[in-house]
Every structure is written in C-alpha cells, then in structure tokens.
Amino acid sequence: MRRKSSQAAAGLFNGAAKAGKLTAKKQGGTDRMSHVAHELHEEFPEQAEAIHALKAGNAHFARIAEDYHTLNRAIHRMETNVEPADDATIEDLKRKRLALKDEIAGFLATV
C-alpha cells in the first residue's frame, strides 16, 4: 500500500470525506522519535472501550474514526516538516480534524 501524500490527504478531506504511534524524523544526523499527538485514545482516554465497540459495530463511526486518524497523521507529518505545507493548509486540516472530533464526541455522548 502506498503512503498518501499530504496533498492526497488534503484532497481526501476537501469534499467527502497506518502508521505506527511514533515516526522517526532525521535531525542533525540522528533519528529523533516524534510522538503523534491528538490520537483518539488520548483525546477520549476514559472511552477507549466505547471507541473500540463503536468501530466494530457502527460502519459510519468506523469511517469517521479512520478519517480522523488519517487526517491527524497527515497534520503531524506537515507540522514536523516530513511533508512540508503552508500554514493555511495546516490550519484548514486542523479545522477538519476538529469537526471529525466533534462528530466522534457526539457518538460517544450517546454511549
């Protein structure tokens, strides 16, 4: 499976709507591990079981959770300059991530 570029990730979230937890970034001749912030289990730590159950039992929730994950990773790559992007692009993607997070929170509020 080919890795999506930041442009492809931005395109994915413009109209419609796996990596590991850590990514290596080369800096000054050494690899530096960078934590990916805003993962769902960190955003909703008390609801990890509910997230898992919803992913397994609700196709719409599973799709928006995957979209959130893909978008979050794209933002992380941009912010760490693995895939550089301009500030406007990053801010637009952050707004889209927040909208997905709000939708996920809505699902979790009903559990």
Number of C-alpha atoms within 10 A of each C-alpha: 4 4 9 12 12 21 12 12 19 19 12 15 17 12 7 6 12 9 9 8 12 12 18 12 16 11 9 7 7 9 11 13 13 14 13 16 14 16 15 17 13 11 13 16 11 10 17 14 11 14 23 12 14 19 17 11 11 10 11 11 19 18 13 17 20 14 19 24 19 18 22 23 23 22 27 19 20 18 15 14 11 15 14 13 16 9 11 9 14 19 12 15 20 15 11 20 21 14 13 19 19 12 15 20 15 11 14 15 9 6 10
